[in-house]
Amino acid sequence: MDRSVPSPPELLEIALGVARDAAATAYRMRAEGVSVTATKSTVTDVVTAADRAVERQITGTLRRLRPGDAVLGEEYGTAEHGTDAPTGVRWIVDPIDGTVNYLYGLPHCAVSIAAEVDGAVVAGVVRNIHTGEEWTATIGGGAWRAGQRLTCSTETDLGQALVVTGFGYDSRRRAHQARVVAELITQVRDIRRLGAAAIDLCLVAEGRADAYYEKGLAAWDQAAGALVATEAGVRIGGLKGLPPGPDMVVAAPPALFDPLHDHLARLDASGGP
């Protein structure tokens, strides 16, 4: 099989078309009414019929356009070639990031699609299902929204920083995360919990929030949003020298990263259940 790989801009064009169609389907299904079809980690961690329908649509389109690629999706796991695609390309898909917001009709949920080549994310799009806001990035090509190149916050004082975070669904984890927030909130301007990691990362990318951290993110939660943030100048990492991952993702401008990291490490933010 031909191992030639499209360029990051070409992969982004594919992701854009797929994400726009998927977001339109999700928007239509929300207008028609939402049904909960299953739960995941707890009874509050829901899956809607739209989650599954939108992921099937995305996966089907990607298989048609790029039949040799791998696809990793939130609802159906790894499809097509596992993690070792003959083409070297894997698509990382969150059909509806912010499902609980979607369920309640809150306008903070998105379709997130990233293209990974040989293990590195090189293109990504996050599209808000309700508003149509669309954030894009290619590796080395910058981050963009509405034709404007994005740059992150220039804030240098953590005490003046608006920090975004998220909580898990397990009650024991939430209790630990609440203790972290209770301590951290005295060290920053304020804290927001908006409910969609991909969009949260994009807000940090354009300076509508100063920083973000969260425990428990999967690859599909952060792949596209993290590329957008990185390309906007955001530093992303885990705690104590670890890479970003399920234990912790910290995203902040370079001047804020270390002070935020140090507070989170002191508070054992990656600990607990």
LODRENTOR-132820 format. One record per residue: x negated, y, z negated of N, C-alpha, C, O in turn. Coordinates in pm, whole numbers, padded with zeros to 5 digits, always signed. Each point is the difference from the previous one (the first is absolute). Layout:
% LODRENTOR-132820
XYZXYZXYZXYZ/...
% end
This chain:
% LODRENTOR-132820
-00084-00120+00000+00084+00120+00000-00088+00125+00000-00106+00004-00062/+00154+00098+00133-00071+00127+00005-00005+00062-00140+00104+00023-00062/-00226+00004+00014-00018+00053-00135-00008+00153+00001-00029+00060-00103/+00055+00003+00218-00005+00145+00005+00108+00058-00090+00113-00049-00003/-00149+00153-00070+00091+00060-00097+00033+00142+00044-00091+00075+00035/+00218-00036-00037+00033+00138+00032-00069+00097-00096-00037-00037-00112/+00019+00160+00156-00058+00102-00085+00097+00036-00111+00120-00027+00012/-00169+00089-00122+00092+00043-00105+00115+00088+00051+00114-00021-00042/-00138+00119+00131+00115+00077+00050+00101-00086+00075+00120+00024-00008/-00169-00124+00081+00093-00088+00072+00081-00084-00098+00120-00021+00020/-00183-00028-00124+00072-00075-00103+00102+00089-00071+00110-00044-00033/-00148+00170+00009+00092+00092-00063+00123+00023+00088+00112+00007-00051/-00130+00004+00180+00114+00020+00090+00097-00116-00010+00122+00020+00000/-00174-00141-00010+00087-00116-00018+00074+00010-00133+00121-00019-00006/-00196+00050-00100+00061+00010-00133+00108+00108-00004+00104-00018-00063/-00129+00130+00130+00098+00108+00001+00132-00043+00062+00106+00023-00058/-00113-00085+00172+00123-00042+00067+00077-00101-00084+00123+00009-00012/-00195-00103-00046+00064-00103-00082+00060+00062-00125+00113-00033-00038/-00186+00123-00029+00048+00061-00124+00122+00088+00025+00092+00002-00082/-00091+00071+00192+00114+00088+00027+00127-00082+00023+00106+00035-00051/-00116-00143+00128+00115-00085+00023+00046-00066-00131+00119-00012-00026/-00216-00031-00054+00033-00065-00127+00068+00096-00095+00097-00036-00067/-00147+00159+00060+00061+00100-00088+00143+00032+00044+00087+00022-00083/-00065-00019+00214+00136+00025+00050+00094-00113-00040+00116+00025-00035/-00164-00148+00040+00082-00113-00043+00032+00009-00149+00114-00021-00041/-00217+00052-00039+00021+00011-00144+00098+00112-00032+00086-00016-00087/-00098+00127+00155+00090+00114-00023+00145-00039+00034+00093+00030-00075/-00076-00097+00188+00134-00043+00041+00059-00099-00101+00117+00012-00036/-00197-00107-00008+00050-00099-00095+00036+00064-00134+00094-00043-00066/-00170+00147+00027+00034+00070-00125+00133+00072+00015+00080+00002-00094/-00055+00058+00210+00125+00070+00023+00118-00097+00001+00112+00036-00037/-00137-00159+00079+00107-00101+00007+00026-00066-00135+00099-00070-00017/-00190+00093-00080+00015-00061-00131-00109-00102-00025-00040-00072+00092/-00009+00066-00216-00115-00083-00034+00046-00115-00090+00077+00020-00094/-00126-00137+00123+00027-00114-00087-00131-00057-00052-00098-00008+00074/+00096-00031-00202-00116-00065-00059+00009-00148+00030+00101-00064-00032/-00204+00008+00092+00003-00141+00038-00082-00088-00092+00023-00121-00005/-00117+00179-00068-00087-00080-00086-00074+00092-00095+00005+00122+00013/-00074-00183-00109-00093+00073-00085-00135-00068+00009-00011-00115+00042/-00094+00191-00083-00136-00054+00009-00055-00025-00140+00034-00100-00062/-00116+00189+00012-00068-00026-00127+00094+00003-00119-00020-00074-00096/+00123+00160+00100+00099+00007-00107+00135+00033+00063+00009+00021+00121/+00096-00017-00202+00134+00028+00053+00012+00143+00049+00092+00031+00077/-00183+00057-00119+00004+00138+00048-00084+00022+00125+00004+00107+00060/-00081-00208-00020-00087+00007+00118+00076-00060+00117-00009-00121+00025/+00084+00205+00047+00099-00051+00094-00054-00010+00142-00097+00066+00038/+00164-00151+00039-00020-00010+00144+00136+00023+00065+00096-00067-00036/-00088+00159+00129+00126+00023+00070+00001-00073+00133-00104-00044+00050/+00224+00031+00006+00012-00059+00133-00080+00082+00100-00055-00055+00096/+00047+00186-00117-00075+00086+00091-00149-00030-00004-00065-00001+00104/+00009-00024-00225-00141-00037-00009-00032-00115+00096-00096+00006+00076/+00178-00108-00082-00026-00120+00079+00027+00023+00148-00076-00045+00086/+00185+00116-00056+00031+00026+00141-00106+00088+00064-00040-00024+00114/-00005+00126-00185-00099+00091+00057-00133-00072+00017-00068+00021+00101/+00028-00104-00197-00126-00072+00018+00008-00098+00116-00097-00016+00075/+00210-00050-00059+00016-00090+00116-00013+00079+00129-00062-00047+00095/+00121+00166-00090-00010+00082+00120-00144+00039+00028-00047-00011+00113/-00024+00057-00217-00139+00042+00017-00086-00117+00046-00078+00012+00095/+00092-00125-00163-00082-00117+00033+00029-00047+00141-00092-00034+00075/+00219+00030-00037+00036-00044+00134-00058+00090+00107-00048-00048+00103/+00052+00179-00126-00054+00094+00099-00152-00014+00011-00055+00001+00110/-00012-00013-00224-00146-00014+00002-00041-00130+00068-00099-00002+00073/+00173-00105-00095-00031-00127+00066+00014+00013+00152-00077-00058+00076/+00177+00135-00034+00020+00019+00144-00110+00087+00060-00051-00029+00108/+00016+00138-00179-00099+00092+00054-00143-00050-00015-00085+00026+00085/+00059-00098-00195-00136-00045-00032+00006-00145-00049-00017-00027-00119/+00042-00068+00211+00027-00139-00041-00116-00070-00070+00023-00101-00066/-00144+00150+00078-00112-00066-00066-00034+00054-00137-00092-00049-00065/+00166+00151+00020-00033+00065-00127+00063-00073-00119+00096-00075+00015/-00151+00100-00132+00061-00046-00125+00089+00109-00055-00019+00118+00027/+00118-00160-00106+00090+00095-00065+00013-00040-00146+00029-00115-00032/-00050+00212-00057+00022-00019-00144+00114+00092-00040-00013+00122+00007/+00125-00180-00050+00115+00079-00039+00040-00026-00143-00029-00107-00055/+00096+00203-00007+00037-00014-00141+00103-00109-00022-00012-00078-00095/+00113+00070+00180+00110-00091-00027-00025-00144+00045+00048-00094-00064/-00121+00077+00171-00019-00135+00054-00144-00048-00006-00032-00107+00052/-00055+00186-00114-00138-00044-00017-00078+00007+00130+00023+00087+00084/-00116-00180-00068-00088+00000+00116+00063-00082+00111+00037-00116-00019/-00025+00177+00135+00055-00066+00117-00098+00011+00116-00075+00097+00010/+00077-00195+00075-00083+00003+00121-00149+00003-00031-00055+00106-00029/-00008-00221+00037-00146-00013-00007-00058+00021-00140-00121+00013-00014/+00205-00008-00089-00054+00019-00134-00075+00131-00010+00048+00104+00046/-00166-00109-00105-00080+00123-00011-00112+00004+00103-00081+00093+00001/+00076-00194+00085-00111-00011+00096+00056+00002+00141+00010-00104+00065/+00026+00224-00017+00056+00013+00133-00108-00013+00106-00110+00053-00018/+00138-00121+00127-00098-00009+00109-00044+00136+00052-00113+00015+00047/+00201+00084-00056-00032+00133+00050-00081+00082-00099-00060+00101+00036/+00057-00144-00162-00065+00079-00105+00088+00107-00059-00044+00075-00088/+00170-00066+00135+00092+00105-00047+00106-00062-00091+00059-00103+00031/-00037+00170-00146+00110-00039-00088+00082+00124-00033-00055+00105-00032/+00186-00119+00040+00093+00107-00034+00050-00021-00142+00041-00111-00036/-00044+00216-00044+00044-00006-00139+00126+00085-00012-00003+00121+00023/+00114-00186-00060+00132+00060+00018+00077+00004-00132+00013-00101-00069/+00036+00218+00035+00101+00014-00106+00125+00054+00069+00003+00117+00037/+00100-00200-00020+00117+00044+00076+00075+00115-00066+00047+00091+00068/-00036-00097-00201+00060+00111-00075-00080+00014-00129+00021-00075-00095/-00110+00171+00093-00073+00032-00123+00087+00096-00081+00036+00107+00048/-00004-00146-00171+00095+00077-00080+00140-00057+00012+00096+00074+00021/-00085-00207-00034+00129-00066+00021+00107+00048-00099+00115+00016+00039/-00151+00006-00164+00100+00045-00096+00051+00139+00037+00119+00026-00009/-00209+00063+00052+00046+00130+00051+00095-00018+00117+00103+00067+00008/-00139-00156+00082+00084-00029+00117+00137-00050-00045+00102+00043+00054/-00100-00132-00151+00125-00057-00050+00092+00110-00053+00122-00006+00019/-00180+00105-00086+00079+00107-00061+00019+00120+00092+00066+00097-00039/-00121-00101+00158+00014+00112+00092-00088+00118-00032+00029+00112+00041/-00138-00136-00115-00094+00106-00031-00100+00014+00115-00053-00101+00046/+00026+00221+00000-00077+00019+00124-00151-00007-00018-00073+00087+00046/+00026-00191-00113-00144-00019-00021-00031-00147+00023-00033-00074-00092/+00045+00033+00219-00030-00137+00039-00046+00002+00145+00033+00092+00075/-00110-00192-00037-00068+00009+00129-00028-00136+00061-00005-00102-00070/-00013+00102+00200-00060-00111+00072-00150+00026+00005-00044+00110+00036/-00035-00211-00071-00146+00015-00002-00062-00111+00084+00024-00118-00025/-00104+00156+00124-00067-00097+00087-00146+00041+00017-00030+00114+00036/-00060-00207-00063-00143+00023+00019-00056-00107+00091+00046-00114+00001/-00148+00151+00077-00073-00094+00084-00139-00019-00058-00074+00096-00022/+00039-00220-00002-00128-00036-00058-00080-00077+00105+00052-00092+00063/-00177+00129-00044-00088-00069+00096-00118-00057-00077-00077+00073-00063/+00064-00205+00069-00109-00069-00070-00009+00044-00146-00110+00020-00053/+00225-00007-00011+00004+00028-00144+00000+00146-00039+00010+00031-00119/-00020+00061+00215-00001+00143-00031+00122+00067+00062+00027-00018+00119/+00048+00095-00198+00115+00072+00052-00049+00115+00087-00078+00084-00045/+00125-00079+00170-00049+00101+00095+00110+00093+00049-00029+00103+00061/+00155-00137-00086+00110+00086+00045+00119-00026-00090+00020-00112-00048/+00060+00216+00025+00117-00019-00085+00101+00110+00018-00033+00113+00036/+00160-00149-00062+00109+00096+00004+00092-00028-00118+00028-00115-00033/+00019+00223-00029+00102-00006-00104+00111+00093+00045-00023+00119+00022/+00144-00174-00007+00112+00082+00049+00115-00003-00100+00054-00107-00031/-00018+00224-00020+00111+00013-00093+00130-00035+00072+00034+00060+00102/+00039-00157-00157+00121-00050+00065+00108+00107+00005+00074+00007+00098/-00062+00074-00201+00108+00098-00009-00033+00130+00071+00085+00054+00072/-00205-00003-00089-00033+00133+00050-00069+00000+00135-00002+00102+00069/-00056-00216-00030-00078-00007+00123-00140+00054-00013-00076-00002+00098/+00037+00050-00217-00140+00040-00019-00090-00118+00034+00030-00115-00032/-00141+00146+00098-00086-00107+00052-00145+00037-00021-00047+00104+00047/-00024-00188-00119-00143+00020-00024-00077-00106+00077+00037-00117+00000/-00146+00159+00065-00078-00093+00080-00149+00022-00025-00043+00107-00044/-00034-00211+00074-00146+00013-00011-00065-00108+00084+00054-00109+00019/-00172+00142+00032-00090-00099+00059-00135+00019-00066-00036+00110-00042/-00038-00217+00032-00130+00007-00067-00092+00094+00077-00023-00018+00120/-00029+00118-00189-00085+00099+00062+00074+00106+00080-00062+00093+00051/+00196-00106-00040+00077+00094+00081+00087+00095-00079+00076+00077+00057/-00087-00083-00189+00076+00091-00083+00140-00051-00031+00045-00101+00053/+00022+00174-00142+00137-00028-00041+00088+00114+00047-00043+00116+00000/+00167-00148+00039+00084+00099+00065+00147-00013-00043+00048-00109-00030/+00020+00222+00029+00146+00005-00011+00050+00119+00079-00049+00112-00015/+00148-00138+00101+00063+00107+00079-00103+00084+00075+00013+00122+00008/-00114-00188+00047-00100+00070+00079-00104+00075-00079-00087+00066+00059/+00093-00074-00191-00097+00070-00084-00096-00100-00064+00042-00101-00057/-00171+00132+00067-00099-00085-00066+00007+00023-00151+00010+00114-00046/-00015-00221-00029+00020+00007-00144-00133+00008-00074-00098-00065+00037/+00098+00143-00143-00111+00003-00095+00059-00003-00140+00104+00059-00026/-00172-00127-00061+00054-00020-00135-00017+00126-00084-00058+00100+00044/+00109-00106-00164-00005+00112-00095-00145+00043-00027-00092-00081+00002/+00076+00209-00026-00131+00054-00039-00009+00023-00151-00096+00061-00047/+00195-00109-00027+00000+00018-00146-00122-00069-00061-00035-00112+00038/-00030+00180-00132-00119-00057-00065+00020-00024-00149-00085-00061-00065/+00197+00108+00010+00027-00012-00143+00111-00103-00021+00114+00024+00040/-00147-00138-00101+00100-00104-00021+00118+00053-00082+00113-00045+00018/-00140+00138-00107+00107+00058-00081+00104+00074+00081+00111+00024-00049/-00145+00012+00174+00093+00070+00089+00052-00091+00112+00060+00048+00096/-00083-00178-00109+00033-00093+00107+00138-00062-00019+00036-00042-00111/+00041+00037+00219+00125-00074+00003-00031-00143+00044-00048-00021+00111/+00073-00074-00198-00039-00139+00023+00125-00085+00022+00099+00012-00072/-00107-00097+00173+00110-00091+00033-00039-00141-00042-00116-00038+00011/+00213-00038-00059-00028-00139-00036+00124-00084+00029+00101+00051+00049/-00110-00179-00080+00112-00091+00015-00006-00105-00109-00102-00016-00067/+00213-00055+00050+00010-00101-00105+00035-00135+00061+00065-00008+00104/-00108-00098-00172+00039-00134+00041+00142-00031-00042+00070+00084-00057/-00026-00206+00087+00137-00039-00033+00008-00085-00126+00106-00008-00063/-00217-00055+00024-00001-00079-00122+00006+00093-00121-00076+00096-00007/+00164-00123-00087+00020+00091-00113-00126+00013-00085-00025+00108-00055/-00054-00214+00042-00122+00008-00080-00103+00089+00068-00070+00077-00066/+00061-00087+00199-00091+00089+00072+00047+00144-00011-00082+00090-00018/+00211-00067+00028+00052+00136-00011-00034+00061-00136-00032+00118-00010/+00041-00200-00094-00031+00052-00133-00146+00045-00008-00029+00105-00058/-00061-00183+00116-00141+00039+00001-00020+00126+00084-00072+00091-00041/+00136-00085+00158-00015+00116+00086+00058+00125-00065-00052+00109+00019/+00159-00125-00095+00059+00115-00070-00097+00057-00105-00008+00121-00019/-00064-00210-00047-00098+00048-00099-00112+00077+00069-00047+00101-00053/+00006-00147+00172-00103+00072+00075+00051+00139+00040-00071+00099-00017/+00193-00092+00069+00058+00128+00040+00012+00095-00119-00028+00119+00013/+00070-00173-00127+00018+00085-00118-00130+00068-00041+00002+00113-00049/-00113-00181+00068-00130+00059-00032-00049+00092+00112-00052+00108-00025/+00069-00153+00149-00055+00075+00113+00072+00133+00022-00061+00097+00044/+00189-00093-00074+00079+00120+00033-00049+00123-00075+00026+00113+00043/-00096-00132-00153-00055+00115-00073-00129+00051+00063-00050+00105-00039/-00003-00178+00138-00127+00036+00062+00017+00058+00140-00099+00039+00063/+00222-00033-00012+00025+00045+00137+00114+00102+00001+00066+00021-00102/-00044+00041+00217+00110+00097+00011+00134-00071-00024+00082+00046-00080/-00062-00157+00149+00124-00076-00015-00016-00131+00076-00096-00020+00075/+00192-00069-00096-00001-00131+00065+00134-00022+00070+00105+00035-00055/-00109-00091+00174+00119-00036+00075+00001-00150+00027-00104-00062+00019/+00226+00005-00018+00019-00138+00041+00108+00004+00108+00118+00019-00030/-00160-00037+00156+00089+00021+00114+00051-00130+00061+00106-00002+00062/-00182-00107-00077+00056-00130+00035-00036-00059+00134+00063-00097+00042/-00162+00153+00028-00043-00059+00128-00148+00028+00018-00040+00112+00032/-00042-00213-00054-00145+00019-00003-00055+00056+00130-00088+00087-00003/+00139-00134+00116-00053+00047+00129+00020+00150+00015-00091+00071+00043/+00211-00022-00077+00025+00143+00009-00081+00075-00105-00053+00108+00028/+00043-00164-00148-00080+00066-00104-00142+00028+00049-00052+00110-00019/-00009-00209+00081-00136+00017+00052-00004+00108+00108-00096+00077+00007/+00199-00071+00076+00004+00102+00104+00018+00139-00059-00055+00097+00053/+00131-00085-00161+00016+00130-00066-00133+00049-00056-00029+00119+00004/-00050-00211-00057-00134+00038-00046-00087+00041+00118-00081+00092-00012/+00099-00159+00124-00079+00032+00120+00020+00144+00043-00094+00064+00047/+00216-00011-00063+00024+00137+00047+00010+00101-00113+00040+00114+00022/-00076-00155-00144-00006+00094-00110+00134+00036-00060+00008+00095-00078/+00098-00168+00110+00128+00022-00065+00003-00066-00138+00090+00025-00080/-00186-00107+00055-00033-00049-00135-00152-00001-00005-00067-00010+00103/+00012+00020-00223-00145+00008-00012-00068-00135-00009-00111-00017+00050/+00176-00081-00113-00064-00129-00021+00106-00106-00023+00117+00031-00023/-00159-00155+00028+00092-00114-00012-00074-00117-00060-00119-00020+00026/+00190-00057-00107-00055-00127-00047+00115-00097-00022+00112+00040-00030/-00143-00167+00045+00102-00102-00027-00065-00137-00009-00095-00031+00073/+00148-00050-00163-00038-00141-00010+00106-00084+00070+00119+00031-00005/-00165-00139+00071+00094-00096+00055+00029+00014+00148+00093-00062+00050/-00170+00143+00021+00027+00018+00143-00051-00119+00080-00111-00049-00024/+00192+00005+00118-00041-00101+00097-00056+00068+00124+00007+00122+00014/-00063-00202+00076-00061+00056+00122+00100+00084+00078-00035+00107+00049/+00159-00155-00036+00099+00072+00081+00043+00130-00065+00045+00091+00069/-00058-00079-00201+00036+00124-00067-00096+00114+00033+00041+00116+00006/-00167-00148+00017-00101+00105+00009-00075+00008+00131-00069+00100+00024/+00079-00200+00064-00090-00005+00116+00007+00126+00086-00102+00065+00024/+00221-00030+00021+00013+00118+00086-00019+00128-00078-00072+00090+00044/+00135-00080-00160-00009+00122-00081-00141+00029-00046-00042+00116-00005/-00033-00220-00029-00138+00020-00045-00087+00052+00113-00088+00083-00023/+00111-00130+00145-00078+00053+00113+00034+00147+00023-00090+00081+00023/+00218-00047-00029+00039+00141+00015-00071+00084-00106-00055+00106+00031/+00057-00153-00155-00063+00077-00107-00151+00012+00019-00056+00108-00014/-00008-00218+00046-00146+00001+00018-00040+00095+00112-00096+00075-00013/+00171-00078+00123-00032+00086+00113+00026+00148-00030-00047+00088+00071/+00124-00062-00177+00025+00139-00043-00099+00045-00106+00013+00110-00054/-00113-00193+00024-00103+00038-00096+00020-00053-00140-00076+00034-00090/+00176-00118+00070+00028-00056-00132-00098-00115-00028-00032-00079+00088/-00014+00073-00211-00083-00112-00044+00091-00105-00063+00084+00032-00084/-00101-00157+00124+00085-00108-00049-00088-00110-00057-00098-00039+00062/+00133-00011-00179-00075-00108-00061+00080-00067-00109+00113+00039-00029/-00173-00140-00032+00057-00061-00118-00067+00059-00124-00055+00110+00005/+00061-00183-00114-00065+00045-00123-00132-00072-00021-00016-00117+00036/-00078+00188-00094-00129-00056-00041-00074-00065+00117-00056-00108-00014/+00056+00177+00128-00076-00045+00115+00068-00103+00087-00057-00040+00102/+00176-00004-00137+00071-00098+00080+00067+00068+00119+00033+00119-00006/-00012-00193+00114+00072+00058+00113+00147+00014-00034+00048-00063-00094/+00025+00146+00169+00144+00010-00024+00067-00132+00027-00036-00070+00094/+00134+00035-00175+00068-00127+00015+00112-00014-00100+00041+00099-00060/+00009-00220+00041+00114-00020-00091-00024+00049-00142+00094+00041-00067/-00219-00045+00020-00027+00044-00136+00015+00150-00016+00048+00048-00103/-00087+00027+00204+00013+00147-00008-00039+00063+00134-00095-00040+00066/+00173+00141-00030-00035+00090+00110+00000+00141-00056+00101+00046-00054/-00212+00024+00066-00011+00140-00038-00032+00078+00127-00093-00034+00072/+00171+00138-00046-00021+00083+00119+00000+00146-00041+00098+00049-00056/-00208+00019+00083-00012+00140-00044-00106+00070+00083-00088-00066+00056/+00095+00198-00046-00110+00074+00062-00130-00030-00076+00005-00033-00118/-00118+00045+00185-00127-00034-00067-00020+00069-00135-00053-00061-00093/+00095+00186+00080-00022+00073-00125+00086-00053-00115-00035+00019-00117/+00146-00084+00149+00090-00049-00103-00015-00149-00027+00047-00050-00102/-00113-00021+00193-00001-00146-00011-00066-00046-00130+00059-00078-00075/-00179+00126+00047-00071-00049-00119+00073+00033-00130+00015-00089-00083/+00031+00212+00063+00072+00025-00125+00127-00081-00014+00031-00047-00110/+00045+00030+00219+00120-00082-00008-00037-00146-00026+00061-00067-00084/-00160+00019+00157-00048-00137-00020-00039-00024-00145+00037-00101-00059/-00111+00195+00001-00050-00020-00135+00114-00006-00103-00004-00079-00093/+00103+00163+00111+00117-00007-00089+00071-00134+00016+00037-00062-00100/-00017+00018+00223+00071-00125+00023-00078-00119-00054+00058-00094-00054/-00190+00098+00068-00083-00107-00055+00009-00002-00152+00013-00106-00061/-00019+00224+00000+00010+00010-00146+00133-00052-00051+00008-00058-00108/+00097+00080+00186+00135-00041-00039+00031-00144+00042+00111-00049-00022/-00208-00018+00082+00018-00139+00045+00121-00012+00094+00084-00088-00013/-00079+00181+00109+00114+00005+00091+00013-00124+00087+00110-00034+00044/-00221-00035-00019+00006-00122+00080+00025-00123-00087+00008-00112+00052/+00004+00131-00182+00021-00112-00092+00147-00031-00016+00083+00042+00080/-00052-00116-00185+00137-00040-00026+00043-00114+00090-00082-00058+00072/+00212+00025-00076+00051-00112+00081-00017+00023+00148+00037-00085+00081/
% end
